[in-house]
Amino acid sequence: MVRVLREADVRAALDMRSCIDAMEEAFTAYSSGGAELPAVIHLDVPEHGGEIHIKAGHLHGAPQYALKVSSGFGEGASIVDGMVVVFDSTTGVPAAFLMDHGYITDLRTGAAGGVAARHLAPEEVDTVAVIGTGAQARYQLEALACERSFREARIWGRNPGHARATTQELSERPWLPPGARVTTAATVEEAVADAAVVITATASREPLVRAEWLARGAHVTAVGSDGPDKQELDAAVLGRADLVVADSRAQCARIGEIHHALDAGALEELEVAELGEIAAGRRSGRTSAEERTVCDLTGVGVQDVAAAALVMRNAGDAGELLEI
C-alpha cells in the first residue's frame, strides 16, 4: 500500500520553525558525509517556458529516501507545481506520494534561509531588503522572522504593481515581529541601503545587487540562482564578503552565485564554507557585527528528504491508501 497525501495534508504536517530545525540537521548530515546526494537533473521545455528540476537524496539511517520533481512554467516560472515520492530505504518500495504542488520546495527553501540567518545574520536587525515578489519573498521573510526580529522590510520588484501587492500582503502576516512595517522600494539600491539583511529571490539573468550598495555588516541570502545562467549578485558582492557560504560547495560552483564569482576571478572555491559545516561547528559563522556575509542557496535534495520525513512523521492517518 502507498499513502497519497494532498497539498492540504502536507501543509497541515509542516510548520516553518520545525522545518528550519530539520534543514539544519539535513545540512549538517550532508556536509559531514551522512547523506547521499546525486547531481540535480535539469530539464527545459523551451516552447512553453518550462523549467524542471529533479532532485533526490538519502540521509544515512533514515527509514525513507525521496525523489522530487519540481517545475516552473511561464514568465518568471510563475506556474509552479511538483510532487515528492517517498520510498522505503530498506526495500525501495514506494511509501508515499506527496502531491504538494510545490509547497515542500517553497517551505524548505525558506527554511534554508532561516538556517542561514541563524548562523550568519547580525544579532541586531533593523531593516531587511527583499528583492523579488514571488513565493520566496514570503517564505524567506517568514523564516527570518523566526530567527531575528526586525523593524522594517523593504520590498522591490520589477513590476511596481506586484511589489505594492506583496507589500500589502506581507503587512498582514501574523508572524511579522511586533511593530514591524513593510514598505515598497522604488529601486534595488533604495531597498538595500542600510539593510542588515538582504534577501534576493528572483529569476534574474543579470546582477541586481552591487557590492557598493551594501551596508557594513550586512548579510545576503541569495536563493534565485539555481541554474548556470541565473545571477542576482554582482561578483564583487561575493569577492568583497568576509565570509561566503554555500548549501553545497560543489553545486554552487556549478550553478549558483558562487559559479559567477569563480568565473570572474573574484573568489576562490577553497574560501567557501558550507552551511552544514557551520551548523556542525566545524567552521565559524558570523563572528562580529562588522562582517559582511553571503549565503548562496541553490537547493539540495537532502532538504526535500528532511521535509518529507517531517510530513511522514506528523501526518498520522491523513491522506488515502492505494494498493500498488
N, C-alpha and C positions, 0 to 999 in steps of 0.2 A: 504494500500500500504506500502511496505517496501523498503527502499533505499539500494542499493548494491553499495558499494564503493570498488574499487580495490586498489591494493598497490600503484599505481601511484597517485590515488586520495588522499589517506591517506598521502603520502609523501608531496604532494603539500599543504596540510592543516596544517602541523606541522612544527615548527622550534624549535631549541634547546633552545633559550632564553625564548620563551613563555612557553615552556614545563617545564623549571626549575621553573618559577613562579607558574605554575599550580600545580606542585608537592609540592611546599612549602605550598600552600593553602590546598592541599589534606592531607598532613601530619598533618597540624595544626588542621584540622577538625577531623581527626582520633584520635589524642591524646586529643582532647577537648570534645570527646563524640558526635561529629557531624557527625558520619558516622557509617554505618553498614558494618561489615566485617566478613564473616564466615571463618572457617578454610579452609586452602588450601587442595585440593584433589590431591594426588599423585597417578599416575598410571604408572606402569612399563610394558614394553613389552620386557622381557629379551632376547627372542630368536632373536630379531633384534636390541638390544641395544637401545630400545625406552624408553624415559622418558617424561611423560606428566604431566603438572601442570594445574589444573583448579582453577581459582580464580574469585571471584565476589565481588561486593561492591556497596554501595549506599551512596552518600553524601546527608545529610538531606536538603530538599528543592530543590534539583536538578530535572530538568524535566525528566531525564533518569537515569536508573541504568544499569549496564553492567556485562556481564559474558565473561571471556576469556579462551580459550583453547590454550595452548602453548606447542609445542612438540619439542624434540630434539632426533634425531636418529643417530646411528653410533658412532664411536670412538670420545670421547670428545663432544658428541651431536652436530656433525658437520653439520647435515642436519636439519635445523630449519624451522618450519612452525607454523601456528596458525591462529586464527581469533578471533574477538571480536563481540559479539552480544549485541546490544543496545536495551533496552526495555523502553517503556513509563512508567514512575513511577506512573502515575495515574491509568493506566488500566492494565499494564503488557503485553500489545500488543507489539510484536517486531517492532522496529522503523528502525533499520538498521543492515545490515551485513557488517562488516568491514573486507574484505578479504585482510588483510595486510601482510600475510606471515611472521609474527613475527616482523614487523617493529615497531609497537607500543611498544611491550615489549623491544626491543632494545633501542628505544629513551627514553622511560620513565625511564628505568633503568639507562641510562647515566645521565638523568636529575636529578635523585635522588642523584647521586654522585655530581652533581652541587650544590644541596641544602646543602649537607654535606660540600662541600668546602666553600660555602658562610659563614657558621657559625663556621667551625672547622679548616679550613686550616690556616696556618700562613699568615699574610698580605704580607710578602715578600717571594716569592718562587723563588729559583734559579733553582733547579733540581727536576724533577719528575721521579719516577720509575714506570714503567708499567709492571706488571708481568702477562704475557699472551699475546696471539697474535690473539685472536678471535675478534668478533664484539665489545665486550665491551672495548677492548684495544682502539678502535677508538672512541666510543661514550663517554666513561669516560674522555678521554683526551680532546675531544671537549667541554664537559661540564665544565671541569676545566678551559679551556681557556676562557670561558665566565665569569668566576669569578676571576681568578688570571692570571697575566702574569707570564711567566717562560722563562728561557734561554735554558734549555736542558731537553729533555725527553729521558730516557734510557729504551729500550725495552728488556725484556728477555722472551724467550720461550723455551720449552723443545726441540723443533725442531729448530736447528740453521737456517735452510733454511727459515722456516716460520718467524722467528724473523727478519732475514735480509729483507725479502719481506715486512713485516709490517713496518719496519723502513723506507724503501724506499717509501712506500705508504703514510705514515704519514708525511714524509718530504715534500710532495707536497700538503698537505691540506691547503686551503686558510685561514682557521680560526686559524692557528698557530700564536702565538704572533710574532710581527716583530723581525726578527733576531734570532728566536729560532731554535735550531738544534735538530734533532732526531738521536740517536745513538743506537747501539746494545751492550748489556752487555753479557759477557760470562757466568756469574753466577748470581744467585739471590742476593748474598751478594754484588757483584760488582754493581748491579743495585741500591740497596737501600742505599749504602754507601753515607752519606751526603745528601740524598734526603730529601727535606722538605715535599713532598707529596709522598706517596706510594699507588699505586692502584693495587689490586690483583683481577684478573678476569680470573680464570681458573676453571677447573672441578676437581681439585686435591682432592685426598682422604687422603693426608698426609700433614703435615705442610711444607710450603715452606719458610716462613719468620720467623726469630728468633729475639727475643727482643734485644739481644746484638748487632745486626747489625744496629739498627735504630738510627738515629741521635736525639740528644736532640731537643725537639720542633717539631718533625715530626708528621704529620697527616697520618693515614692509612684509606683508604676506601676499604673495603672488600666486593666484590659482588658475589664471586663464590659459596659460601656455601649456597645453597638453599635446602639442604637435610641433614638428620642427619649423613650420612656417609661422607659428604664432609668437607674438612678442608684445609685452606690455611695458617692460622696463628698459630704459637705455642701458647699454652695457656698463656705463660708468656708475650706475646705481650699485651694481654688484662690485665693481672694481674699487670703489671708494668705501665700501662697507667694512666694518671691523670684523664682522662675522657673517659668513654666508652658509646657509643650512639647506639641505635637500631632504625630501622624504625618501628618495632613492638616489644616491650619488650617480650610479650608472645610468639610470633612466633620465635624470635631469640633464646629464651630459649629452644625451641624445635628442631630447625633445623639449626641454624646459628653458627657462630664462638663463640658466647656467650654460646651456648649449650656446646661446648667442654671446655670452660673456667670454667663453672659452675661444670661440671663433674670432672674436675681436681682440684677443690677447689681453683682455682686461682682468683675467682671473686664471689661476692655476687650479687644476682639479684637486690636487693634494690639499689645497686650502679649505676645501668644502667639508663641512661636518654633516653627519646625518642626524635627523631629528631623533631617531631611536638611540643613537649613541649618547645624545644629550640626556634623553629621558632615563637611560640606564646609568647615568653618572660617569660614563667613560670619557666624555668630553664636556667642557663647560658651555653653558648657555650664556645669557647676558650676565656680565659681571660688574657693570657700572651704568649709571644713568646717562653717561655721555656716549656710550657705544651706539653705533648705527648697525642694525641687524637686518638681514633679508632672509626670508624663508621661501623656497621655491617648491610648490606643491603640485606635482603632476599626477598624483593619484596612483596608488599601488594596490594590487589585488588582495593583500592581507587586510586592507581596510574593509573590503566587501565581506571577507570571511568573518572578521570580527563582528561586523554589524549583523550579518546573517545569523551568527551564533547568538547574539543578543535576542534577535527575533525568535529563534527556536526555543530559547530559554524562557522567554516571557509570554509567548503566545498561548500557552496552555492548550486547550482543545479548540482554539479558534480555527476557522477555515473548514475545508472539507477533505475527506479522504477519497482518493481514487485508486482503483485497482489497476496495476500495470503488469 
